[in-house]
């Protein structure tokens, strides 16, 4: 249940944004399938907000918790 649930780091998001949309989506599906693609990478965020079935985990908060 936890596979793909970790939020991407800020650095990973920067790297993903430098890719083409097709490459970005393929990497996303392989590494972060439980996280919301739109929340992290779309310019307006996720339009579904709280009704989205994917996780909306803030990368900055996740990194702070992971590293203390």
Backbone as CSV, one residue per row, in Angstrom:
resi,resn,N_x,N_y,N_z,CA_x,CA_y,CA_z,C_x,C_y,C_z
1,UNK,0.798,-1.210,0.000,0.000,0.000,0.000,0.834,1.266,0.000
2,UNK,2.082,1.162,0.420,2.908,2.362,0.485,3.729,2.596,-0.775
3,UNK,3.761,1.607,-1.678,4.547,1.770,-2.903,3.981,2.924,-3.730
4,UNK,4.835,3.899,-4.028,4.422,5.050,-4.817,3.690,6.118,-4.031
5,UNK,3.622,5.965,-2.708,2.905,6.926,-1.883,3.782,8.098,-1.440
6,UNK,5.096,7.924,-1.479,5.997,9.003,-1.065,5.891,10.172,-2.030
7,UNK,5.872,11.370,-1.475,5.825,12.575,-2.306,7.188,12.807,-2.956
8,UNK,7.201,13.340,-4.160,8.476,13.641,-4.807,9.166,14.811,-4.098
9,UNK,10.480,14.811,-4.103,11.223,15.909,-3.493,11.129,17.146,-4.384
10,UNK,11.499,18.272,-3.846,11.506,19.511,-4.631,12.457,19.383,-5.815
11,UNK,13.575,18.716,-5.607,14.541,18.511,-6.689,13.954,17.620,-7.781
12,UNK,13.249,16.565,-7.371,12.619,15.672,-8.350,11.582,16.428,-9.173
13,UNK,10.842,17.312,-8.540,9.833,18.103,-9.258,10.505,19.015,-10.279
14,UNK,11.615,19.629,-9.905,12.358,20.477,-10.850,12.832,19.662,-12.051
15,UNK,13.346,18.466,-11.780,13.809,17.600,-12.871,12.647,17.194,-13.775
16,UNK,11.515,16.867,-13.186,10.348,16.468,-13.965,9.842,17.618,-14.842
17,UNK,9.859,18.821,-14.304,9.386,19.980,-15.066,10.270,20.281,-16.269
18,UNK,11.511,19.828,-16.229,12.435,20.048,-17.337,12.212,19.045,-18.477
19,UNK,11.433,17.996,-18.225,11.166,16.965,-19.230,9.966,17.348,-20.092
20,UNK,9.798,16.607,-21.179,8.579,16.780,-21.976,7.420,16.206,-21.163
21,UNK,6.209,16.591,-21.520,5.048,16.122,-20.765,4.929,14.601,-20.813
22,UNK,5.238,14.002,-21.957,5.144,12.551,-22.083,6.169,11.844,-21.192
23,UNK,7.411,12.347,-21.202,8.457,11.768,-20.354,8.098,11.939,-18.876
24,UNK,7.639,13.130,-18.546,7.274,13.471,-17.169,6.203,12.508,-16.651
25,UNK,5.168,12.275,-17.462,4.070,11.414,-17.039,4.524,9.965,-16.890
26,UNK,5.391,9.496,-17.778,5.898,8.125,-17.689,6.712,7.922,-16.401
27,UNK,7.576,8.877,-16.086,8.371,8.793,-14.850,7.445,8.861,-13.643
28,UNK,6.452,9.743,-13.704,5.515,9.910,-12.591,4.778,8.603,-12.302
29,UNK,4.272,7.965,-13.343,3.532,6.716,-13.172,4.411,5.623,-12.583
30,UNK,5.696,5.635,-12.904,6.615,4.617,-12.392,7.031,4.872,-10.945
31,UNK,7.205,6.138,-10.564,7.751,6.448,-9.237,6.732,6.944,-8.214
32,UNK,5.711,7.672,-8.661,4.785,8.322,-7.725,3.321,8.067,-8.084
33,UNK,2.930,6.823,-8.330,1.581,6.568,-8.839,0.434,6.914,-7.890
34,UNK,0.705,7.025,-6.603,-0.368,7.375,-5.678,-0.476,8.890,-5.457
35,UNK,0.509,9.636,-5.899,0.489,11.090,-5.761,-0.249,11.726,-6.938
36,UNK,-0.844,12.881,-6.720,-1.586,13.591,-7.759,-0.618,14.338,-8.682
37,UNK,-0.611,13.942,-9.944,0.240,14.563,-10.959,-0.076,16.054,-11.077
38,UNK,-1.346,16.403,-11.172,-1.758,17.801,-11.350,-1.385,18.650,-10.142
39,UNK,-1.553,18.122,-8.954,-1.240,18.872,-7.733,0.209,19.334,-7.726
40,UNK,1.108,18.477,-8.158,2.535,18.780,-8.123,3.050,19.485,-9.375
41,UNK,2.462,19.205,-10.546,3.098,19.637,-11.785,2.266,20.542,-12.702
42,UNK,0.985,20.612,-12.526,0.177,21.472,-13.391,0.189,22.897,-12.856
43,UNK,0.097,23.858,-13.762,0.232,25.260,-13.359,-0.902,25.736,-12.452
44,UNK,-2.039,25.184,-12.456,-3.109,25.612,-11.549,-3.318,24.663,-10.399
45,UNK,-2.480,23.653,-10.311,-2.678,22.630,-9.300,-3.788,21.682,-9.719
46,UNK,-4.344,20.991,-8.786,-5.395,20.007,-9.070,-6.759,20.673,-8.992
47,UNK,-7.526,20.562,-10.050,-8.858,21.178,-10.075,-9.863,20.397,-9.229
48,UNK,-9.536,19.167,-8.884,-10.456,18.347,-8.088,-10.358,18.631,-6.597
49,UNK,-9.263,19.212,-6.175,-9.015,19.565,-4.783,-9.303,18.380,-3.858
50,UNK,-10.190,18.502,-2.917,-10.422,17.464,-1.917,-11.177,16.254,-2.466
51,UNK,-11.728,16.346,-3.660,-12.432,15.203,-4.242,-11.507,14.338,-5.093
52,UNK,-10.249,14.705,-5.196,-9.278,13.949,-5.978,-8.975,12.620,-5.289
53,UNK,-8.850,11.564,-6.069,-8.575,10.253,-5.487,-7.091,9.995,-5.250
54,UNK,-6.237,10.936,-5.674,-4.799,10.800,-5.470,-4.343,11.644,-4.281
55,UNK,-3.157,11.341,-3.775,-2.619,12.054,-2.616,-2.133,13.448,-2.990
56,UNK,-2.418,14.399,-2.129,-1.954,15.779,-2.279,-0.996,16.059,-1.129
57,UNK,0.196,15.509,-1.202,1.193,15.657,-0.150,2.171,16.752,-0.533
58,UNK,2.281,17.770,0.308,3.216,18.860,0.045,4.642,18.334,0.171
59,UNK,5.419,18.486,-0.868,6.791,17.968,-0.893,7.662,18.589,0.188
60,UNK,7.480,19.854,0.466,8.303,20.527,1.477,8.035,19.951,2.863
61,UNK,6.775,19.690,3.158,6.423,19.110,4.459,6.936,17.681,4.545
62,UNK,6.783,16.919,3.482,7.243,15.524,3.474,8.746,15.451,3.697
63,UNK,9.516,16.363,3.082,10.969,16.358,3.276,11.329,16.741,4.696
64,UNK,10.618,17.679,5.286,10.893,18.092,6.656,10.633,16.961,7.639
65,UNK,9.575,16.206,7.428,9.255,15.079,8.292,10.303,13.975,8.122
66,UNK,10.692,13.723,6.897,11.653,12.650,6.624,13.024,12.942,7.212
67,UNK,13.440,14.191,7.174,14.797,14.544,7.613,14.824,15.235,8.969
68,UNK,13.680,15.500,9.551,13.620,16.096,10.879,14.011,17.482,10.838
